Amino acid sequence: MNRQKAFADVVSIDAWHEKLSAKTAIAALHADVVFSTARIGGEVESQVRFRLSIKRAELVVIIPETEPFAVDKRSVARMGDVITMTRSFEDTTEVLGAAGGDAKLAISPTKVSVSANAKLQANAKRIAKQKLRGTDKRASIDVTYRFHNGENNDRWTFKPEIGAVLEGRPWDALKSPLLKLVDQRTNREKGIAPSVRLEIRCLREDLKIEDIEIKNSGLWEKLVNREGSKNRLKAAEAYIKNQLEEAGLEAGDLSDKFAKITLGEVIANNGRVG
């Protein structure tokens, strides 16, 4: 099952675990998550187009009760490795230097003249600039792990550390497994191997919808534009809800800022081929 086609340009997720066998009961679970700003509504039949990005989201690992998988708690990535961005800064301090020597100011009816020695001329307005240079390494995406007691699952919350929306990867998926799964079947040589599902979730208020345009002229455009941007936003929300529902994903009442949304879900596959 792979339900992430609806908004794959906004967030994509690829998940896999090491191969299980009769001799191998423990497998590391990996997930590659990538966020970006997407241009939505490019298909011909769409009545609206806009830009969509995510301000906050969470990755949830779900093991159904019927699946004989367990999580090795000691292996859970409480804080994942991050990709850092370098922000340069410069602090400039201006110091007015003291002038050396004497100056004489003579005023005549027609002009103002200043007599001073050469040293005073060179240092009358000396400005010394002290520059401090440094770098501040910050993760592009801040990650917080927590175990959700209500749903009994592990999840990682993402929020932007730089900028207003999520962009890029929160971790290196190859180097940083999320956790280790333990196959609890008594006989691993028979039957179907257990499965684990991963979901990307957010709330309505976590979606950033911009640059909304009604594509087709006529009655539809007149109706939507009658009350300005409010109706254009409703058109974009209707598009999002329709796409999610067609993909079989959760989409609540998008007029409610706390409505729960599932942007994508995948079943982790066996990462080894052959």
DANORWO-V15857 format. One record per run of one state. SS is the DSSP state (a for helix, b for strand, c for the rest). FROM is the first residue (numbers start at 1). TO is the last residue. If there is no record, write none. Layout:
BEGIN
[[SS	FROM	TO] [SS	FROM	TO]]
END
This chain:
BEGIN
[[c	1	1] [b	2	3] [c	4	10] [b	11	17] [c	18	25] [b	26	35] [c	36	37] [b	38	40] [c	41	47] [b	48	54] [c	55	55] [b	56	62] [c	63	68] [b	69	72] [a	73	75] [c	76	83] [b	84	96] [c	97	102] [b	103	107] [c	108	111] [b	112	116] [c	117	117] [a	118	123] [c	124	126] [b	127	139] [c	140	140] [b	141	148] [c	149	152] [b	153	160] [c	161	167] [b	168	169] [c	170	178] [b	179	183] [c	184	196] [b	197	203] [a	204	206] [b	207	214] [c	215	218] [a	219	225] [c	226	228] [a	229	246] [c	247	250] [b	251	251] [c	252	259] [b	260	267] [c	268	268] [b	269	270] [c	271	274]]
END
